[in-house]
Amino acid sequence: MTHRKAIYCMALAAIFFSTSGLLIKVISVSHLPLLGVRGAFAALTIALFMARSHLQSARRSPSNSPRPNQAKPRLRIPWSLPLLGGAISLVCAQAFFIIAVRETTAANAIFLQYTAPIFVAFFGIHYLRESVGKLDWLALAAVAAGLLCFYGDGMNAGGAFGNLFGLLAGLTFAWFLLFMRKQKDGSTIETVLLGNVLSALLGLPFLLGAAPTPADWLGMIFLGVFQIGLPSILIALAIKELTAVGAVLIQTLEPVLNPVWVLLFIGEMPTPLALLGGAIVIGAVTFRSVLTNRLRRVAAASQPTA
């Protein structure tokens, strides 16, 4: 995958993620059963993708086909600390965000969750040894200002308990991306599979007595397949070609796009200040992505050929 395609995949993942706001408003079940069902269908989607990729690889490599008395190759999870850390960070980020939404305002929870770029920039220098350039810091500052404009009207100082968990959601989401980036030369798809399996195990017991309607089931299945499953696959593929900071900056498109679906289908209009903030975030992410890709192409062209 090229750097440009990785940017497109990460942006497409943010678009898929952003559909959650609309459906969560219309699904009647509480957050934990939703987390469990969504995680189960997301894990199924990812597992089907892994099986399909495994079969395609086997067909492209006839020399690797098993002999009559040889065992058939099986899918294996390459257990490692980054894989386990990424999976646990993913389920923690989802659970902490649920608590934050219930204990404070949605604006507080979303804004605090997207402190993640700051954590990625700080910890990435030490954990990944990835430097953060001037362009990255400028983009981070612009995104922070844009999100503050976007959610500033709905934020307040109340709900200290929920605010704490919103901050923890940002921290754990940052570490999810850091652990994913750590596996850039390995298998990232297993991390998102395991994370969603853990989400399913955490939330499905709360489905007892929830009595979802048929519309609820359709919404939760959509969330599992399209809002979590497919974007998780896209992130797992794209993170191999993007720095951790670059990946998390593109993901900041998600909280900006989230209210767009609510506007289109429910009619809730963002404030002018929110529209300005959204434009700042989209502009900063687009400018950094385009300029970074162009600089990479120039650097590649300037290298002497053998």
NUNUGU-625341 format. One line per 2 residues: number of its first residue (from 1); for each residue x negated, y negated, z of N, C-alpha, C. Coordinates in steps of 0.1 Angstrom, whole numbers. Example, Ala and Ser with C-alpha at 12.3 -4.5 7.8 and 13.67 -1.06 7.14 Angstrom:
BEGIN
1) -132/57/78/-123/45/78/-132/33/78 | -128/22/71/-137/11/71/-129/0/79
This chain:
BEGIN
1) -8/12/0/0/0/0/-9/-12/0 | -6/-22/-9/-13/-35/-9/-9/-44/2
3) -17/-54/4/-14/-64/15/0/-71/12 | 2/-74/-1/14/-81/-5/26/-72/-2
5) 25/-60/-6/37/-50/-3/39/-49/12 | 28/-49/19/30/-48/34/37/-60/40
7) 35/-72/34/42/-84/39/57/-82/35 | 60/-77/23/74/-75/19/81/-65/28
9) 74/-54/31/80/-44/39/83/-49/53 | 73/-57/59/75/-62/72/87/-72/72
11) 88/-80/62/99/-90/61/112/-83/59 | 112/-72/51/125/-64/49/129/-58/62
13) 119/-53/70/122/-48/83/128/-58/92 | 123/-71/92/129/-81/100/144/-84/96
15) 147/-83/83/160/-85/78/169/-74/83 | 165/-61/82/173/-50/88/175/-52/103
17) 165/-56/110/166/-58/124/176/-68/128 | 177/-79/119/186/-90/122/200/-87/121
19) 204/-75/116/218/-72/115/224/-68/129 | 216/-67/139/221/-62/152/231/-72/158
21) 228/-85/157/237/-95/163/251/-94/159 | 254/-92/146/267/-91/142/275/-79/147
23) 268/-67/146/275/-54/150/276/-53/165 | 266/-58/173/267/-57/187/279/-65/192
25) 283/-76/185/294/-84/188/307/-77/187 | 308/-67/177/321/-61/174/322/-47/180
27) 310/-41/184/311/-27/190/315/-29/204 | 325/-20/209/330/-22/222/323/-15/233
29) 315/-5/230/308/3/240/297/-6/246 | 293/-2/258/282/-10/265/269/-7/259
31) 259/-14/264/246/-14/258/238/-1/259 | 239/6/270/231/18/271/236/30/262
33) 250/32/262/254/42/252/251/38/238 | 251/25/235/247/20/221/232/23/219
35) 224/21/229/210/24/228/208/39/225 | 215/47/232/213/62/230/217/67/216
37) 229/63/212/234/67/199/226/61/188 | 222/49/189/214/42/179/200/49/178
39) 194/52/190/182/59/190/182/73/184 | 193/80/186/195/94/181/195/93/165
41) 203/84/160/204/84/145/192/78/139 | 185/69/146/172/64/141/162/75/141
43) 161/83/151/152/94/152/155/104/141 | 167/107/138/171/116/127/167/110/114
45) 169/97/111/165/91/99/149/92/97 | 142/89/108/127/89/107/123/104/105
47) 129/113/111/125/127/110/127/132/96 | 139/128/89/141/132/76/131/125/66
49) 127/113/69/117/107/61/103/114/62 | 100/118/74/87/125/76/88/139/69
51) 99/146/70/100/159/63/99/157/48 | 106/147/43/105/145/28/91/142/24
53) 84/133/32/70/130/28/61/142/29 | 64/150/39/56/163/41/57/172/29
55) 70/174/24/73/182/13/66/177/0 | 67/164/-2/61/158/-14/46/159/-14
57) 40/158/-2/25/160/-1/21/174/-4 | 29/184/1/27/198/-2/28/201/-17
59) 38/195/-23/40/198/-38/28/191/-46 | 23/180/-42/12/174/-49/-1/180/-47
61) -2/189/-37/-14/196/-34/-12/211/-35 | -12/217/-47/-9/231/-49/-20/240/-43
63) -32/234/-42/-43/242/-36/-41/244/-21 | -32/236/-15/-29/237/0/-18/246/3
65) -12/252/-8/0/261/-6/-4/274/1 | 4/279/10/0/290/18/-1/303/10
67) -10/312/13/-11/325/6/-1/334/12 | 2/346/6/13/354/11/12/357/26
69) 0/360/31/-1/363/45/-5/352/54 | -4/339/48/-8/327/56/4/320/61
71) 3/315/73/14/307/79/17/294/71 | 29/290/69/32/278/62/28/266/71
73) 23/255/64/20/243/72/32/237/79 | 30/232/91/41/226/98/38/212/102
75) 48/204/104/47/190/109/41/191/123 | 31/183/125/25/182/139/24/168/143
77) 26/165/156/25/152/161/10/151/167 | 2/142/161/-12/140/166/-12/132/179
79) -10/139/190/-9/132/203/-21/124/206 | -19/112/211/-30/103/214/-25/92/224
81) -34/85/231/-29/74/240/-22/63/232 | -27/58/221/-20/48/214/-6/53/209
83) -5/65/205/9/70/201/18/70/213 | 14/76/224/23/76/236/25/62/241
85) 15/53/241/17/40/246/26/32/237 | 25/34/224/35/27/214/49/32/216
87) 51/45/218/65/50/220/71/45/233 | 63/45/244/68/40/256/71/25/256
89) 62/18/249/64/3/248/76/0/240 | 79/8/230/91/6/222/104/8/230
91) 105/19/237/117/21/245/118/11/256 | 107/7/262/108/-3/273/112/-16/267
93) 107/-20/256/111/-33/250/126/-33/247 | 132/-22/242/146/-21/240/154/-21/253
95) 150/-14/263/157/-14/275/156/-27/283 | 144/-33/283/143/-46/290/151/-57/283
97) 152/-56/270/160/-66/263/175/-65/267 | 179/-52/268/193/-50/272/196/-56/286
99) 187/-54/295/188/-59/309/189/-74/308 | 180/-80/300/179/-95/299/192/-101/293
101) 197/-94/283/210/-99/277/221/-99/288 | 221/-89/296/232/-87/306/230/-97/318
103) 218/-101/321/215/-109/333/213/-123/331 | 211/-127/318/209/-141/315/216/-144/302
105) 214/-157/297/221/-160/284/214/-153/272 | 221/-151/261/215/-145/250/204/-153/244
107) 205/-166/245/195/-175/240/182/-174/248 | 183/-173/261/172/-171/270/165/-157/266
109) 173/-147/265/167/-134/263/160/-133/249 | 166/-138/239/160/-138/226/147/-146/225
111) 148/-158/231/136/-167/230/125/-161/238 | 127/-155/250/117/-149/258/111/-137/252
113) 120/-129/245/115/-117/238/104/-121/227 | 106/-132/221/97/-136/210/86/-145/215
115) 83/-143/228/69/-148/233/59/-137/229 | 64/-126/222/55/-115/218/43/-120/210
117) 44/-130/201/32/-134/193/21/-139/202 | 25/-146/213/14/-151/222/7/-139/228
119) 14/-129/233/8/-117/239/-1/-110/229 | 4/-108/217/-3/-101/206/-16/-109/203
121) -16/-122/202/-28/-130/199/-38/-128/210 | -33/-128/223/-43/-128/234/-48/-114/236
123) -40/-104/237/-45/-90/239/-51/-84/227 | -47/-88/215/-53/-83/203/-68/-86/201
125) -72/-97/206/-86/-101/206/-94/-91/214 | -89/-86/225/-97/-77/234/-94/-63/230
127) -82/-59/227/-79/-45/225/-82/-40/211 | -79/-49/201/-81/-45/187/-94/-51/181
129) -100/-60/188/-111/-68/183/-108/-75/170 | -95/-79/169/-91/-87/157/-91/-102/161
131) -99/-109/154/-100/-124/157/-87/-131/152 | -84/-142/159/-72/-150/155/-78/-163/150
133) -75/-166/137/-81/-177/130/-72/-190/133 | -78/-201/128/-70/-214/129/-57/-213/123
135) -56/-207/111/-43/-206/104/-33/-198/113 | -37/-188/120/-29/-180/128/-24/-188/140
137) -33/-196/146/-29/-204/158/-19/-215/153 | -21/-221/142/-12/-231/136/2/-225/134
139) 2/-213/128/15/-206/126/22/-203/139 | 14/-198/148/20/-195/162/26/-207/168
141) 19/-218/167/25/-231/173/37/-235/166 | 37/-234/153/49/-238/145/61/-229/148
143) 59/-216/149/69/-206/152/75/-209/166 | 66/-211/176/71/-214/189/80/-227/189
145) 75/-237/182/83/-249/182/97/-247/175 | 97/-239/164/109/-236/157/119/-228/165
147) 114/-218/172/123/-210/181/128/-218/192 | 120/-227/197/125/-236/208/136/-245/203
149) 135/-250/191/146/-258/185/158/-249/182 | 155/-237/178/166/-228/174/175/-224/186
151) 168/-220/197/176/-215/208/176/-225/220 | 170/-237/218/170/-246/229/183/-250/235
153) 193/-252/226/206/-256/230/213/-246/240 | 210/-233/238/217/-223/246/209/-219/258
155) 197/-224/260/189/-220/271/192/-227/284 | 190/-221/295/191/-228/308/182/-221/318
157) 181/-227/330/171/-222/340/177/-211/348 | 190/-208/347/196/-198/355/192/-184/351
159) 197/-174/359/194/-160/355/179/-156/356 | 173/-159/367/159/-157/368/155/-142/366
161) 164/-133/372/161/-119/370/162/-115/355 | 172/-120/348/173/-117/334/161/-123/326
163) 157/-135/330/146/-142/323/133/-134/325 | 131/-128/336/120/-120/339/119/-108/329
165) 131/-101/328/131/-90/319/131/-94/304 | 135/-106/301/133/-111/287/118/-113/284
167) 111/-118/294/96/-119/292/90/-105/291 | 94/-96/299/89/-82/299/92/-76/285
169) 104/-79/279/107/-74/266/97/-79/256 | 93/-92/257/83/-97/248/70/-91/249
171) 66/-89/262/53/-82/265/52/-68/260 | 63/-60/262/63/-46/257/64/-45/242
173) 71/-54/236/72/-54/221/59/-57/215 | 51/-67/222/38/-70/217/29/-58/218
175) 30/-50/229/21/-39/230/25/-28/221 | 38/-27/217/42/-17/207/35/-20/194
177) 34/-32/190/27/-36/177/12/-34/179 | 7/-37/190/-8/-35/192/-11/-20/192
179) -3/-11/198/-6/3/198/-4/8/183 | 6/3/176/8/7/162/-4/3/154
181) -9/-9/155/-20/-14/148/-33/-6/151 | -34/-1/164/-45/7/168/-46/20/160
183) -35/25/155/-34/37/147/-34/34/132 | -40/23/128/-39/19/114/-45/30/105
185) -55/38/110/-61/48/102/-55/62/105 | -45/62/113/-38/75/117/-24/75/113
187) -16/81/122/-2/83/120/6/74/129 | 13/64/122/21/55/130/36/59/130
189) 40/67/121/54/71/120/58/79/131 | 49/87/137/52/96/148/55/87/161
191) 49/76/161/52/67/173/66/62/173 | 71/57/162/85/52/162/95/64/163
193) 91/76/158/100/87/160/101/91/175 | 90/92/182/90/95/196/97/84/204
195) 95/71/201/101/60/208/116/61/207 | 121/64/195/136/65/194/142/77/200
197) 134/88/200/138/100/208/140/97/223 | 130/89/228/131/85/242/143/76/244
199) 145/67/235/157/58/236/170/66/237 | 171/77/228/182/85/228/184/93/241
201) 173/98/246/174/105/259/178/96/271 | 173/83/270/177/74/280/192/70/280
203) 197/68/268/210/62/267/222/71/265 | 219/83/259/230/92/256/238/97/268
205) 232/99/280/240/103/291/251/93/295 | 248/81/292/258/70/295/270/70/285
207) 269/79/274/280/79/265/292/87/271 | 290/95/281/301/102/288/311/92/294
209) 323/93/290/333/83/295/334/70/288 | 325/68/278/325/55/271/337/54/261
211) 341/66/255/352/66/246/351/56/234 | 341/58/226/339/49/214/351/51/204
213) 355/41/198/365/42/187/358/46/174 | 366/50/164/359/54/151/351/42/145
215) 356/30/147/349/18/142/336/17/150 | 336/19/163/324/19/171/313/29/166
217) 318/41/163/309/51/158/303/47/145 | 311/42/136/305/37/123/295/26/125
219) 298/17/134/288/6/137/275/11/143 | 276/21/153/264/26/159/256/35/149
221) 263/42/141/255/50/130/248/40/121 | 255/29/117/248/20/108/236/14/115
223) 237/10/128/226/5/136/215/15/136 | 218/28/139/207/37/140/200/39/127
225) 207/40/116/201/43/103/194/31/97 | 202/20/96/197/8/89/191/-3/98
227) 195/-5/110/190/-15/118/178/-11/126 | 176/2/129/165/7/136/156/17/128
229) 163/27/122/156/38/115/147/33/103 | 154/27/93/146/22/82/136/12/85
231) 139/1/93/128/-8/96/117/-3/104 | 120/8/112/109/14/119/99/21/110
233) 105/27/99/96/33/89/88/23/82 | 94/11/78/88/1/71/76/-5/80
235) 79/-7/92/68/-12/101/57/-2/102 | 60/11/103/49/21/105/41/21/92
237) 46/18/81/38/18/68/31/5/67 | 37/-6/70/31/-19/67/20/-23/77
239) 21/-18/90/12/-22/100/-3/-18/97 | -4/-8/88/-17/-4/84/-25/-14/76
241) -18/-23/70/-24/-33/61/-23/-48/67 | -17/-50/78/-15/-63/84/-22/-63/97
243) -27/-75/101/-32/-77/115/-20/-77/124 | -23/-75/137/-12/-75/147/-5/-88/147
245) -13/-99/147/-7/-112/147/1/-115/134 | -4/-111/123/4/-113/110/17/-105/111
247) 17/-93/116/29/-85/117/39/-91/126 | 35/-96/138/45/-101/148/50/-115/143
249) 42/-122/136/47/-135/130/58/-133/120 | 56/-123/112/67/-120/102/80/-115/109
251) 78/-108/120/89/-103/128/97/-115/134 | 91/-126/136/99/-138/141/110/-142/132
253) 110/-137/120/121/-140/111/134/-134/116 | 133/-123/124/145/-116/129/154/-124/137
255) 149/-131/148/159/-139/156/165/-151/148 | 158/-156/138/163/-167/130/174/-162/120
257) 172/-150/115/182/-144/105/194/-138/112 | 192/-134/125/203/-128/132/216/-136/132
259) 216/-149/135/229/-157/135/234/-159/121 | 226/-156/110/231/-158/97/242/-148/94
261) 240/-136/98/251/-126/96/263/-129/104 | 261/-134/116/273/-138/124/280/-150/117
263) 273/-159/111/279/-170/104/287/-165/92 | 281/-156/84/288/-151/72/300/-143/75
265) 300/-135/86/311/-125/88/321/-130/99 | 316/-138/108/325/-142/119/327/-157/119
267) 318/-165/113/321/-179/111/315/-188/122 | 306/-183/131/299/-191/141/288/-199/134
269) 290/-212/134/280/-221/127/269/-225/137 | 256/-223/133/245/-228/141/245/-243/141
271) 239/-249/152/238/-263/153/228/-269/143 | 228/-282/140/218/-288/132/204/-286/137
273) 202/-286/150/189/-284/156/184/-269/154 | 194/-260/155/191/-246/152/187/-244/138
275) 194/-251/128/190/-249/114/176/-255/112 | 173/-266/118/159/-271/117/149/-262/122
277) 152/-256/134/142/-246/139/141/-234/130 | 151/-229/125/151/-218/115/142/-221/103
279) 144/-233/98/136/-237/86/121/-238/90 | 118/-242/102/104/-243/106/98/-229/107
281) 105/-220/113/100/-206/115/98/-200/101 | 108/-200/92/107/-194/79/96/-201/71
283) 95/-214/72/84/-221/65/70/-217/70 | 68/-216/83/55/-213/89/51/-199/85
285) 61/-189/86/57/-175/83/54/-174/68 | 63/-180/59/60/-179/45/47/-185/41
287) 44/-197/46/32/-204/43/20/-196/47 | 20/-190/59/8/-182/64/7/-170/55
289) 18/-163/52/17/-151/45/12/-153/31 | 17/-163/24/13/-166/10/-2/-170/10
291) -6/-179/19/-20/-184/20/-29/-172/23 | -26/-164/33/-34/-153/37/-36/-143/25
293) -25/-140/18/-26/-131/7/-35/-137/-4 | -34/-150/-7/-42/-156/-17/-56/-156/-13
295) -59/-159/-1/-73/-159/4/-79/-145/3 | -71/-135/5/-76/-121/4/-79/-118/-11
297) -71/-123/-20/-73/-120/-34/-86/-127/-39 | -88/-140/-34/-100/-147/-38/-112/-141/-32
299) -112/-136/-20/-123/-129/-14/-126/-116/-21 | -116/-109/-25/-118/-96/-33/-124/-99/-47
301) -119/-110/-53/-124/-113/-66/-139/-118/-66 | -143/-124/-55/-157/-129/-54/-167/-118/-51
303) -162/-106/-47/-172/-96/-43/-178/-90/-56 | -191/-88/-56/-197/-83/-68/-193/-68/-71
305) -191/-65/-83/-186/-52/-87/-199/-43/-89 | -197/-30/-87/-209/-21/-88/-212/-19/-102
